[in-house]
């Protein structure tokens, strides 16, 4: 089956066509991503600008994706689009466009949870069988999820305040490193001393695999203010110390999550820890998780960096996975600014709105 995927949940406008084969494997027929350059001056994504940019670019990207796949709309089996969570203006643009294509082509609509796209990417890249443990780390989400099937997710841990990508962005802004923050902090940290500043490792040793990152961000600000004005080496050392604190925290929290997952699946021989989301591109975090996973009898599955960031391949693939089970959506499927993978998960004590609904 061939599925057109559309992704517009933040500042990437993307369209792709993916084919799912009868044996459950897949192949990418086309994959186009257009990044919006206008947000760097504002230090973050401006929702109204992002939505207008999606409107201007999406039709052309869909045409290019179909041409790249060398098929017509009549050759599709379904049209899939991100229906949330995300910036609601952008989500509406992509979902409305997908509905129009579905009506015009007479093909079914699949309204995809953006987080499910991340969760199922390893099924495409590594032919991974259920169940597996997912660490989803992005600008808006940081959580451990037991992925037990298409549409079957159990949240094991989440952030009680900032998401990891958000923390990187705020750290970069504090240090004057620009936007997006994750790559900027990682680049600066390469020439820095990660032992110079004694930053905290929040929730270290706690049994539940939750995260808390706002205190780390505050500690970074206080350390920077104490030695201001900052030299280039100061900035590099602060970035390295921040990244070291993050990787230590991720290692500790992942160990707790893997122990919990293993206790819930004692008979599972092939245990996998999947990392997904934009922050999964950070090499220091990947290296840390590779080591930590091996220590706990897991293997780390990390999709290619292009498929970790927001992309339409993961949306098309999630749509194909759902279509294979006969799951489609009506044309009045709503756009949702918030849409947790595990809708039954209780709010975490101490969590704000983001942590409670992540």
Buried (B, 14 or more C-beta within 10 A) or exposed (E): BBBBBBBBBBBBBBBBBBBBEEEEEBEBBBBBBBEBEEBEEEBBBBBEBBBBBBBEBBEEBBEBBBEBBEBEBEBBBBBBBBBBBBBBBBBBBBBBBBBEBBEEBEBBBBBBBBBBBBBBBBBBBBEBEEBBBBBBBBBBBBBBBBBBEBEEBBBBBBBBBBBBBBBBBBBBBBBEBBBBBBBBBBBBBEEBBBEBBEBBBBBEEEEBBBBBBBBBBEBBBEBBEEEEEBEEEBBBBBBBBBBBBBBBBBBBBBBBBBEBBBEBBEEBEEBBBBBBBBBBBBEBBBEBBBEBBEEBEBBBBBBEEEBBBBBBBBBBBBBBBBBBEEBBBEEEBEBBBBBBBBEEBEBBEEBBEBBBBB
